[in-house]
Amino acid sequence: MSEHWNQVYDTREPDQVSWFESEPATSLELFDLLGVTPHDSVIDVGGGQSTLVERLRSRGHSDLTLLDVSASALAQTIARAGRDVATTLEADVRTWVPTRRYDVWHDRAVLHFLSAEEATHYAHTLRQAVAPHGGVIIGVFSPEGPTTCSGLEVTRYDAAHLGELLGEDFDVVIERRVTHLTPNGKSQSFQWIAARRRARGSSLESRGVTADEIL
């Protein structure tokens, strides 16, 4: 998989890929609606060449992590934004094992590339990585969206499907259906959700039950 995405990022300009957006407007709007503050740690899963980490840095965020399977994408982002903009992790979310927790998990256009089995593992990894009371922001192709992207088949989701994948520990608090316009003028329908981990984690911890034990 890394070979595929390295080739994509090595052979196309940032504004030539279909998922390009000059500003991560929907992501930032959902950060605001979810009540994310500069004190919150954020991991951007599959961030590629997105400017999200730069925009969050300009808002005062200092604990930012950018995870991507493509070393080329990470290198290009660091070259553009500076090495200090975020911690970078070259990893495949299908096999990655988190070593810490984050207040916010953000994913625009990664989950829909995963098979059903891989998506189940993705959800397990997400639950390991998100802190008690933490937030999740996910954007994927909706049922009206494309069936393929970058030469790969995708899985389309509605908000209910995403909520089921996250599981009962999370409440979906915001749903958005957004039309993304690609650089070549095609419309793509995205399903976005913002969710919050339920507060029961803190009540269990107050009785001596750790966060890891409730996963």
Protein Blocks (a to p, Z undefined) as FASTA:
>chain_A
ZZmmmmmmmmpcfklpfkbcfbdfklmmmmmmnopafkbccddehklmafklmmmmmnop
abdcdddfblklmmmmmmmnopklpccddddfklpccfbdcfbdcdehklmmpcfklmmm
mmmmmmmmpcghiacddddddfklcfbeehiacddddfklmmmmnommbccfbdcddddd
dfkopacddddddddddfklmmmmmnopafklmZZ
